[in-house]
Amino acid sequence: MQELFGQIRKIKCPVLGLYSDQDVSIPLGTVQQFQELLTRYGVEHEIKVYPNSGHAFFRDMDPTVYKPDAARDAWELVTRFFAKHMKTGPHTKEISL
């Protein structure tokens, strides 16, 4: 993820980031740097870090990583984020959430 930090100033759309505090592949410090850069470059964003969760906390088919409360909250954030930012237009279909 850090190798993409140099590209953040080019982002032209809102960003939703859902992370976990125990993810070894994306450490919490990296998430914090990402959020700081998004703020610095004026990129609209929502970042949430779920406590006591690891990578793939959303994966309900794997009881070793699945965190139901975090997944439920994350899904709610995703649907709200899409409803807010995924506007319909002449080349898009209406989506219901």
N, C-alpha and C positions, 0 to 999 in steps of 0.2 A: 504494500500500500504506500509506503514512504516514497517509492520511486515515482509515484504519480503526483507528489506534492508540488512539483514544479509546474504542473498543468492546471492547478486549481484556479488561477486567475482567468482561465479561459471558460470556466463553467458559466453557462447562461440560463440555467434552470434551477429550481429549488432542489435541495438535497435532503433526503431522509436517511439517517444512519441509525441502525439498531444494533447495538453491540452488547457484549457481555464482559463482566469484570474479570473473568477467569479464562478468557480466550488466549491461548498461547500463540496463535497464528496472527492475531491483531492485538498486541498488548495495549493496556489502558493508556500508557504514555503516548502511543501512536494515535489513538482516538483523540486524546486531548490536543495533540499537535494539529490534527486534521481540523478539529473544531476551531482552533485559534486561527488557522489559515483561512477557513471559510469566512470567519468574522472579519479578518483583516482585508480580504478582497471583496467584501460586501455581498457574498453569496448567501441568499436566503437559505436557512437550514434549520432542521430539527435533528438533534442528536440525543439519543437516550442510551444509557448504559444500564443493563440489568444486573443487579447484584446476585451473587451466588449462582451464576450461570456460566457455562462454557460455550464453546463454538457449537453452533447448530441447535441452540436451545429451542428453536422453533420446529424442529423435526419430530413430529409426533409419532413417527413409525419407529423411533429408537428410544426406548425407555431409559437408556443409560445417559442420554443428553437432554431429553425433552423436559422442559420446565413449563408446566401448564399455565401457571399464573403469568409468567413473563410472556409466553406465546399469545395468550389471550389479550394482554395489554398491547403487545406489539401489533397484533392483527387489527386492533381498534385504531391504533395510530396510522397504520398503513391505509386503511379504508378512509379515514378522515383526510389524510394527506392527499390521496388520489381524488377524493371528492372536491377538495379545495383547488388542486392544481391541474387536474386532467380535464380541461374544458373541452366541450364538444364544439365542433365547427363543421364546415361543409364537407370535410374529408374524414370525419370521425363518426363513430357510432355512439349512441347514447349508452352509458353504462349505469346499471343500478347497483347500489351498494346496500 
